[in-house]
Amino acid sequence: MPIKYEKLIKKMKEACITSYTIKRDKIIGQATYKKIMEGGDIDTRTIAKLCKLLNCQPGDIMEYVEEEE
C-alpha cells in the first residue's frame, strides 16, 4: 500500500490510545483499527476522526510512499 500509517501508530502510542480505548470510546471500528495496524486503506471520515482525537493534520498521521514497480 502506498499510504503508510507509522506516524499515526506512533502518535497513538504516545497518547496511550490502545485498541481497548478505541473500542471503549467508540472512536473507530475494530476492523478499521486492524487495517491501520496492517497497512490497509481507511476512509477520510476515519482520518478526520483520528485528526480530531489527536489534534493534528492528516500529514501528521500518514505518509505517501511510492511503490516500487
N, C-alpha and C positions, 0 to 999 in steps of 0.2 A: 504494500500500500504506500502511496506517495505521501500521505499525511501521517506524521509521527506525533505521538502524544506523550513523549518522555517529560516534557516541560509540565504538562498537566499532572502527571503521576507524581512528579517531584513536589509541585505546589500542594497537592492533596496530602502528601505525607507530612510536609511542613505544617499544614493546618490541622493535622491529626484527623483527617477525614478518611474513614475506613469504609469497607463495604457494609459493615453494620450501621454506621452513621447514615450512609446513603439510603439504606433500606428503612431504617427507623424514621428518618425525617422525610422520606419520600421525595428525595431530591431528583433522582433519575432511577429508571428501572434497573433491575439486576442484569438483564440481558445487555443493556447499554453499557453498564459498568464493565461487564465482561468484554464487550467489543473494544472499549478503551484499553483495557489491560492487554488484550491480544492484538491490538492494532487494526481493528475493523473500522468501518465507516460509521459516523454518527451524524445526526442531522443538525441543522442550525439552531433549532429550538433547544436542543441539549447543550450546544455550545453557549447559547445565551444564558441558560440556567447556571451553568458552571462559571461563566464570567461574573454573573451577579453574585454567586456564592463566594467566589474568591476575590471579588473586587478587582478585576483585571480585564484586559482586552484579549480578543482571540489569538493574536500573535504571541501573547504571553503563555498560552497553554498548548499551542500546536505549531507544527513546522512542516512546510512542504519540502520534501526531499525527492528530487528527480530519480526515477527508477532507471537502472541500467538496462539496456536492451541486449 
